[in-house]
Amino acid sequence: MKRSLITIIYVLFFLISYSQPNYSVSINTNPSSGNLFFQTGGQPAKPISILDSSGALIFWDNLGLKGWDFKVNDNNKITYYDRLSKGWFVMDSLENVVDSVYCKNGYTSDLHDFIALENGNYILFAYDDQPYAMDTVVSGGDPNAMVEGLIIQELDSNQNLLFQWSSWDHFNITDNVTANLTSSSIAFIHCNSIDIDYDGHLLISSRNLDEITKINRITGDLIWRWGGAKNEFTLLGNDYPFSRQHCLRSLGGNRYLLFDNGNFSNQYTGTSKFSRAVEYLLDTVNMTAQKTWEFVHPDSLFSPAIGSVQRLQGGNTFINFGNLQNLNMGSILCEVDSTGQLVFELRFVNGQNLYRAHKFDWFFTFPGCIDSLSCNFDSTANFSDSSCLFSTFSYDTVVVNGSYLWNGNSFNVSGDHAILLTNSVGCDSTAFLNLTINNSTIINDFPRNKKKLIKIVDLFGRESYALRNKVLFYIYSDGSVEKRIILE
C-alpha cells in the first residue's frame, strides 16, 4: 500500500471515508491474477484506486481533477487525464510523473482515450468544433451551427507531431442519421476510444455514429467502416448491430472486442434495453462480421453511457458496466470465463460510477528490504533495494605478547571472549575472540590443536606464512578456517 497513506487511511478514515470507493464483492470464485485499476466518479471526490484480485483496496489517492482513465498503458507506465490542464500525465512505478502530453496545433486534448506506446510515441485525439451553415444541409438547419469534428495526432517521444488526421476530410455530417441536424450544436461523432490494429493502423469508436472505423496510419485514408449508416459489413448469424458502443479493442487476426452499450438493442431484441460485451471476427475480403462471443449480465444490466471491456491474458474477460444510475445502482465490475460464467463481481454503491476499469499484473514499486529475517525488514516494500541488514558473527584468533585491547577492553590472560554489539537498526552482531598471550620473545607456535594446518593464505587467497601485524587465514584439515593476526 502507498506508504504515505498507511496512517491517513486509518487515522482520518471517518473524516475522508467518502474519498475511498464504496463497494462490496458479491462473487469471488476463481478470478485471474492481477490488480484492478480505476477512478471512481461521483461527488465530492474522485479517487484513483488499485484493488487486488480479491477486491481488497491496496492503494488509493485523491488527485482532484487528475486521474480520469487511470490505467497501465502500453509503455508499462500509469497514465491518466487532467481535466484542469486538459492533458495526459505519465507516471512511473515509483509514482514519479515523468511526462505530460498535450495536443499540438492549438487543439485541446480529449479525455476519452490515450495510447502511450512502447517506443515512446503518444497517440491522442481532440474534438474540433467548427461553425457550419447547416441550413445548406437540411431544411430548418441553423446557419450558425457549431458542428463537432475530430482530430487524431501521433507524437514522438519528444512530442514532435508525426501524424495528424481530421474527420472533416473523411466524414459527412449526414453520416449521423440519429442526430437532430437542426440543432445549434451538433456532436455528430463523439469518438470515445482509439486503438492500434494488428497491422499498425488505427481504430476509432465513434459513439454517435454507432461506427468503428479503421484509418491508415500513414495516408489517413479510411480502410473500412463498420456499423452505423455507412456500414460496409454484412452481419452474419443471429445477431443485431451494436449501438452507442465504447472501448473497442483489437484482439489480433481481425478479431475485435467492444462494450456494446445497446441503446438501440430493444429495436432488435423486442426486450428492454441491455448492454453486453461482444467479440466479432471480420472477414475483410468478403466483408462480413461474425459474432464469436458475447456476455450479457444475468440481471440484463443496461449502461446507456460509459463502460469498458478487456480481454485478459488467460482468456477471461473483464467488464465494467459503468453507468447504472437508471437502475439506482453504482457501477458493477465483472470477470467472466470463456464460457460466460461469472468468476468475480464487484458492486459499487449508487452514485459511484466508473468510466473505465482495467486489470493488470502491475503495482507500484516500493524499494526496501523485503527479507523478513533481516533486522530492517520493511513490510510496505515490494522491491529489494539491497539494503537488508542481518545479525552477524565474527571470529578472531589472536596471539600476542603482553596485553591485548579489544572492543575497548584490555585482556592479558589467554582464553575465549565474546561481546554483543547492536547497531542503529537493531541488528545484533556477536564478536568472538580466541586470545593467546605468549610472553616469550619469539613466537614458536599457536595453541596445539588436534586438527592439522593445511595452509595459510592472505586476504587475496595467496599462500603465505605466519607474519606479524597482518591478517591471515589458517585453513585446517577439518575444513575450518580461522582468521588470525599476530600483533607485536
Summary of the structure (lengths in Angstrom):
residues: 488
radius of gyration: 34.2
end to end distance: 57.3
largest distance: 121.5
contacts: 1486
relative contact order: 0.09
helix: 7%
strand: 43%
